[in-house]
């Protein structure tokens, strides 16, 4: 019987365990105070818990931007603010362009329709060529 026990231990020790990685950061004093304040607000006692939650939040934000979604904060009265974070914009799809709403007057729409329905110019005019050179 002792032989069986020895085999089980050997087999169990042959399976590699996931190793925890240590992380160390050199923070400026202001950043250190911010981290400590955030940990207090969130009632977190360890840096490990704080970093784990921060990684989860960052991971979610990256995933949302990769899908072209905007990250929005909305106040109780409905005021919305869009998160602008340059590092996140690096992962946003190029097709997710800023949205612009143009309020057209009826006269402007008529003018646009008139311009769009005209035949295309055969060649650029001299005035246009000069304007493009300047």
C-alpha positions as a Markdown table, in Angstrom:
| # | Residue | x | y | z |
|---|---|---|---|---|
| 1 | Unk | 0.0 | 0.0 | 0.0 |
| 2 | Unk | 2.7 | 2.6 | 0.7 |
| 3 | Unk | 3.8 | 2.1 | -3.0 |
| 4 | Unk | 0.4 | 3.4 | -4.2 |
| 5 | Unk | 0.6 | 6.5 | -2.1 |
| 6 | Unk | 4.0 | 7.3 | -3.4 |
| 7 | Unk | 2.8 | 6.9 | -7.0 |
| 8 | Unk | -0.1 | 9.3 | -6.4 |
| 9 | Unk | 2.3 | 12.0 | -5.0 |
| 10 | Unk | 4.6 | 11.6 | -7.9 |
| 11 | Unk | 1.8 | 11.9 | -10.5 |
| 12 | Unk | 0.3 | 14.9 | -8.7 |
| 13 | Unk | 3.7 | 16.7 | -8.6 |
| 14 | Unk | 4.2 | 16.1 | -12.3 |
| 15 | Unk | 1.3 | 18.5 | -13.1 |
| 16 | Unk | 2.6 | 22.0 | -13.4 |
| 17 | Unk | 0.9 | 24.6 | -11.2 |
| 18 | Unk | -0.1 | 28.0 | -12.5 |
| 19 | Unk | 2.5 | 30.4 | -11.1 |
| 20 | Unk | 1.5 | 33.7 | -9.7 |
| 21 | Unk | 3.3 | 36.6 | -11.2 |
| 22 | Unk | 4.7 | 39.4 | -9.0 |
| 23 | Unk | 4.1 | 42.9 | -10.1 |
| 24 | Unk | 5.9 | 46.0 | -8.9 |
| 25 | Unk | 5.3 | 49.6 | -9.9 |
| 26 | Unk | 7.3 | 52.7 | -9.3 |
| 27 | Unk | 4.6 | 55.4 | -8.8 |
| 28 | Unk | 5.0 | 59.1 | -8.4 |
| 29 | Unk | 3.8 | 60.3 | -4.9 |
| 30 | Unk | 0.6 | 61.7 | -6.4 |
| 31 | Unk | -0.2 | 58.4 | -8.2 |
| 32 | Unk | 0.5 | 56.5 | -5.0 |
| 33 | Unk | -1.9 | 58.7 | -3.0 |
| 34 | Unk | -4.5 | 58.2 | -5.8 |
| 35 | Unk | -4.2 | 54.4 | -5.6 |
| 36 | Unk | -4.4 | 54.5 | -1.8 |
| 37 | Unk | -7.5 | 56.7 | -2.0 |
| 38 | Unk | -9.2 | 54.5 | -4.5 |
| 39 | Unk | -8.4 | 51.4 | -2.5 |
| 40 | Unk | -10.0 | 53.0 | 0.5 |
| 41 | Unk | -13.0 | 54.1 | -1.5 |
| 42 | Unk | -13.5 | 50.6 | -2.8 |
| 43 | Unk | -12.7 | 49.0 | 0.6 |
| 44 | Unk | -9.8 | 47.0 | -0.9 |
| 45 | Unk | -7.0 | 46.0 | 1.5 |
| 46 | Unk | -4.5 | 44.6 | -1.0 |
| 47 | Unk | -2.7 | 45.9 | -4.1 |
| 48 | Unk | -3.4 | 42.5 | -5.7 |
| 49 | Unk | -7.2 | 43.0 | -5.4 |
| 50 | Unk | -6.9 | 46.5 | -6.7 |
| 51 | Unk | -4.8 | 45.5 | -9.7 |
| 52 | Unk | -7.0 | 42.6 | -10.5 |
| 53 | Unk | -10.1 | 44.8 | -10.5 |
| 54 | Unk | -8.3 | 47.5 | -12.5 |
| 55 | Unk | -7.2 | 44.9 | -15.1 |
| 56 | Unk | -10.8 | 43.6 | -15.4 |
| 57 | Unk | -12.1 | 47.1 | -15.9 |
| 58 | Unk | -9.4 | 48.0 | -18.5 |
| 59 | Unk | -10.1 | 44.7 | -20.3 |
| 60 | Unk | -13.8 | 45.5 | -20.6 |
| 61 | Unk | -13.0 | 49.0 | -21.8 |
| 62 | Unk | -10.6 | 47.7 | -24.5 |
| 63 | Unk | -13.2 | 45.1 | -25.6 |
| 64 | Unk | -15.9 | 47.7 | -25.9 |
| 65 | Unk | -13.7 | 50.1 | -28.0 |
| 66 | Unk | -12.6 | 47.2 | -30.2 |
| 67 | Unk | -16.2 | 46.7 | -31.1 |
| 68 | Unk | -16.6 | 50.4 | -31.9 |
| 69 | Unk | -18.7 | 51.1 | -28.8 |
| 70 | Unk | -18.3 | 54.4 | -27.0 |
| 71 | Unk | -18.0 | 54.5 | -23.2 |
| 72 | Unk | -20.4 | 56.9 | -21.7 |
| 73 | Unk | -21.0 | 58.3 | -18.2 |
| 74 | Unk | -24.6 | 59.4 | -17.6 |
| 75 | Unk | -25.7 | 61.6 | -14.7 |
| 76 | Unk | -28.9 | 61.3 | -12.8 |
| 77 | Unk | -30.5 | 64.1 | -14.9 |
| 78 | Unk | -29.5 | 62.4 | -18.2 |
| 79 | Unk | -26.4 | 64.5 | -19.0 |
| 80 | Unk | -23.9 | 62.3 | -20.9 |
| 81 | Unk | -20.2 | 62.5 | -21.2 |
| 82 | Unk | -18.1 | 60.3 | -23.5 |
| 83 | Unk | -14.8 | 58.9 | -22.2 |
| 84 | Unk | -11.9 | 60.2 | -24.3 |
| 85 | Unk | -8.8 | 58.1 | -23.4 |
| 86 | Unk | -6.1 | 58.1 | -26.1 |
| 87 | Unk | -4.8 | 54.7 | -25.2 |
| 88 | Unk | -8.2 | 53.2 | -25.7 |
| 89 | Unk | -8.6 | 54.9 | -29.1 |
| 90 | Unk | -5.6 | 52.9 | -30.4 |
| 91 | Unk | -7.8 | 49.8 | -30.4 |
| 92 | Unk | -10.9 | 51.3 | -31.8 |
| 93 | Unk | -11.8 | 50.3 | -35.4 |
| 94 | Unk | -10.9 | 52.9 | -38.0 |
| 95 | Unk | -14.5 | 52.8 | -39.2 |
| 96 | Unk | -15.8 | 54.2 | -35.9 |
| 97 | Unk | -15.6 | 57.8 | -36.9 |
| 98 | Unk | -17.0 | 60.7 | -34.8 |
| 99 | Unk | -20.6 | 61.4 | -35.4 |
| 100 | Unk | -21.8 | 64.8 | -36.5 |
| 101 | Unk | -25.4 | 65.8 | -36.7 |
| 102 | Unk | -26.1 | 68.6 | -39.2 |
| 103 | Unk | -29.4 | 70.5 | -38.9 |
| 104 | Unk | -30.3 | 71.5 | -42.5 |
| 105 | Unk | -32.8 | 74.2 | -43.3 |
| 106 | Unk | -35.3 | 73.5 | -46.1 |
| 107 | Unk | -33.5 | 76.0 | -48.3 |
| 108 | Unk | -30.1 | 74.2 | -47.7 |
| 109 | Unk | -31.7 | 70.9 | -48.5 |
| 110 | Unk | -33.1 | 72.2 | -51.8 |
| 111 | Unk | -29.7 | 73.7 | -52.7 |
| 112 | Unk | -28.0 | 70.4 | -52.0 |
| 113 | Unk | -30.6 | 68.4 | -54.0 |
| 114 | Unk | -30.1 | 70.8 | -56.9 |
| 115 | Unk | -26.3 | 70.4 | -56.8 |
| 116 | Unk | -26.5 | 66.7 | -56.5 |
| 117 | Unk | -28.8 | 66.3 | -59.5 |
| 118 | Unk | -26.6 | 68.3 | -61.9 |
| 119 | Unk | -24.3 | 66.6 | -64.4 |
| 120 | Unk | -20.7 | 66.2 | -63.3 |
| 121 | Unk | -18.2 | 68.7 | -64.6 |
| 122 | Unk | -16.2 | 67.4 | -67.5 |
| 123 | Unk | -13.0 | 69.1 | -66.5 |
| 124 | Unk | -11.9 | 71.3 | -63.6 |
| 125 | Unk | -12.2 | 75.0 | -64.3 |
| 126 | Unk | -9.2 | 77.3 | -64.3 |
| 127 | Unk | -10.5 | 79.0 | -61.2 |
| 128 | Unk | -10.6 | 75.6 | -59.4 |
| 129 | Unk | -7.1 | 74.7 | -60.6 |
| 130 | Unk | -5.7 | 78.0 | -59.3 |
| 131 | Unk | -7.5 | 77.6 | -56.0 |
| 132 | Unk | -6.0 | 74.1 | -55.5 |
| 133 | Unk | -2.4 | 75.4 | -56.3 |
| 134 | Unk | -2.6 | 78.0 | -53.6 |
